[in-house]
Amino acid sequence: MIFGIGIFILIWYIASLFYNPIILPDPFLTLHTLFNLMMNQSFWIQFFDTLLKSLLGFTLSILIGVPIGFASGINKKFKSFIRPIIMLFQGAPIVSYIAIIMLWFGIGFYTPMFVAFIVIFPTIVLNVSQGIESTDKKLLEMAKVYNIKKSDTIKFIYLGSVFPFIISTLKIVSGTLWKATVVGEFLGGSRGLGYALSISKISLNTDEVFAYTLFLIIVGIIFERLILKINFKLKLPEKKCIEKTREIYKITPASIKIQNLKKSFNTEIISNFSTLIDQSETFAIIGDSGSGKTTILNILSNLIPKTSGTIEKNFKRLAYIFQEDRLIPWMNVEDNIKIVNQNISKEVFVETLKTLKIYDKIKSFPHELSGGMKKRVNIARALIYFPDIILMDEPFSSLDIKIKHEIILDFLKLKEKYKFSIIIVSHDPYELSMLADSTVFLYGTPSISSEKTTYKKAINRNKKENELIYLEIKNKILGEEYEKY
Ligand SMILES: Nc1ncnc2c1ncn2[C@@H]1O[C@H](COP(=O)(O)OP(=O)(O)OP(=O)(O)O)[C@@H](O)[C@H]1O
């Protein structure tokens, strides 16, 4: 970069040798003039005047643009109404705005400020809207399952998603904003650096014109650098409420009775699924890929509606350990867990995290964790919610066998203590043989279900033995019936 600037100054210097300073002053004269200007108090008054107008224009566009962008990201009808208006704002040339604003407000303070506002307002609306639309739907589902308050969802999920867009908007508009204000002052201002520039131009003080321009470029670059330094993290507020323990929720292990459950998307996926999940049991759903296992969990957690059938839910609080970790990237481990139960007692929080061996990671962010650690945080979040039932969708997939074994053992210790019911979907014979008390097998299209089969867990089997057990389960459940599919 320094090399590039050096070459530019050299070319500038050589070119200036061929022209009168009134046409092209050399770099040293420009620097000298800038130095003299900066020694003058009125230069800084002009500078802060321009800065104030830029910041006011910016604040105004944030105050108006962010809510409009937010509403347009959430509501499609509002988006189709507001988008053409924004396009109109964007399409008109900047001098037209200056002419209109000068007619309305005359020459002075307001013209440059409104020019700054109008130039960046459409970019803010469009980028915030895009940020809201790009919010990870999986995080929103997580918030729904854990009953996270709407205001917290807006603050901790939507705002976090919009933030990178706000930063890129700031990067785009920081230069534009500054330039727009100066143009506004140049054409319709009575103070500020743009106005000073226009006076220097009229008086043919070319060295001053160059000096002001150099200064404006430097300030633009400093703005951009400062924006790049903005770092975004969100923190839950410190709670001083009564700490909640599991007893407050009067949690008892859940049971569920499902009768003739049907689900169709475009075609029927699940046909007449009936079963009973008993209190405290770990109920496994295994079966063909695409047979609707995750769909059943999503129906039970109210993420999607059923097509028909009845589900008797005898539970108060349901937690869902999703296949992906669904951790909020801009919140640390502690807040990712506490967001589902912000009044959790410190004692339970510490004990749960220590059992899951993640207590020393509470200040880390998701990107700083290994895959195994993320799974542990995902489990801790579910447990801290104090559920009476936990749905688990291939919770330990992608972990190596040693880590999987360790996490399952830690999880079983907590299950033993809290006695919640579990519905687990898994393809993994190893984790099924360690966790499941009973199993159903889904097969075919649309899928039909085997009878529920119970069998004894055996934690200490080796991998080979587990695979054999899995085949045995399959055969025991389906026998020859499976061969038909
Ligand atoms: N929202 C949806 N819209 C349309 N089709 C869907 C939707 N969700 C799931 N499906 C379809 O329903 C079927 C069952 O999907 P589901 O994810 O429940 O299967 P699964 O048994 O969990 O599969 P896998 O073992 O591969 O994870 C698939 O064919 C899938 O494409």
The ligand as an SDF file (V2000), in Angstrom:
LIG
                    3D

 31 33  0  0  0  0  0  0  0  0999 V2000
  -41.0840  -29.0120    4.9640 N   0  0  0  0  0  0  0  0  0  0  0  0
  -41.1140  -30.0200    4.0740 C   0  0  0  0  0  0  0  0  0  0  0  0
  -41.6730  -29.8310    2.8730 N   0  0  0  0  0  0  0  0  0  0  0  0
  -41.7440  -30.8340    1.9680 C   0  0  0  0  0  0  0  0  0  0  0  0
  -41.2580  -32.0740    2.1810 N   0  0  0  0  0  0  0  0  0  0  0  0
  -40.6680  -32.3100    3.3690 C   0  0  0  0  0  0  0  0  0  0  0  0
  -40.5660  -31.2970    4.3790 C   0  0  0  0  0  0  0  0  0  0  0  0
  -39.9320  -31.8320    5.4520 N   0  0  0  0  0  0  0  0  0  0  0  0
  -39.6490  -33.1070    5.1360 C   0  0  0  0  0  0  0  0  0  0  0  0
  -40.0880  -33.3940    3.8930 N   0  0  0  0  0  0  0  0  0  0  0  0
  -39.9910  -34.7040    3.2130 C   0  0  0  0  0  0  0  0  0  0  0  0
  -40.5300  -35.6720    4.0810 O   0  0  0  0  0  0  0  0  0  0  0  0
  -39.7700  -36.8670    3.9930 C   0  0  0  0  0  0  0  0  0  0  0  0
  -39.3530  -37.2790    5.3840 C   0  0  0  0  0  0  0  0  0  0  0  0
  -38.3610  -36.3540    5.8580 O   0  0  0  0  0  0  0  0  0  0  0  0
  -37.6680  -36.5650    7.2710 P   0  0  0  0  0  0  0  0  0  0  0  0
  -36.6380  -35.5120    7.4050 O   0  0  0  0  0  0  0  0  0  0  0  0
  -38.6940  -36.6600    8.3070 O   0  0  0  0  0  0  0  0  0  0  0  0
  -36.9840  -37.9950    7.0590 O   0  0  0  0  0  0  0  0  0  0  0  0
  -36.0370  -38.8160    8.0290 P   0  0  0  0  0  0  0  0  0  0  0  0
  -36.6630  -40.1530    8.2210 O   0  0  0  0  0  0  0  0  0  0  0  0
  -35.7320  -38.0370    9.2590 O   0  0  0  0  0  0  0  0  0  0  0  0
  -34.7730  -38.9510    7.0830 O   0  0  0  0  0  0  0  0  0  0  0  0
  -33.2110  -39.0330    7.4280 P   0  0  0  0  0  0  0  0  0  0  0  0
  -32.9990  -40.3170    8.1360 O   0  0  0  0  0  0  0  0  0  0  0  0
  -32.5750  -39.0200    6.0770 O   0  0  0  0  0  0  0  0  0  0  0  0
  -32.8750  -37.8230    8.2650 O   0  0  0  0  0  0  0  0  0  0  0  0
  -38.6220  -36.5950    3.0490 C   0  0  0  0  0  0  0  0  0  0  0  0
  -38.9510  -37.1120    1.7850 O   0  0  0  0  0  0  0  0  0  0  0  0
  -38.5440  -35.1020    3.0030 C   0  0  0  0  0  0  0  0  0  0  0  0
  -38.0710  -34.6720    1.7590 O   0  0  0  0  0  0  0  0  0  0  0  0
  1  2  1  0
  2  3  1  0
  2  7  2  0
  3  4  2  0
  4  5  1  0
  5  6  2  0
  6  7  1  0
  6 10  1  0
  7  8  1  0
  8  9  2  0
  9 10  1  0
 10 11  1  0
 11 12  1  0
 11 30  1  0
 12 13  1  0
 13 14  1  0
 13 28  1  0
 14 15  1  0
 15 16  1  0
 16 17  2  0
 16 18  1  0
 16 19  1  0
 19 20  1  0
 20 21  2  0
 20 22  1  0
 20 23  1  0
 23 24  1  0
 24 25  2  0
 24 26  1  0
 24 27  1  0
 28 29  1  0
 28 30  1  0
 30 31  1  0
M  END
$$$$
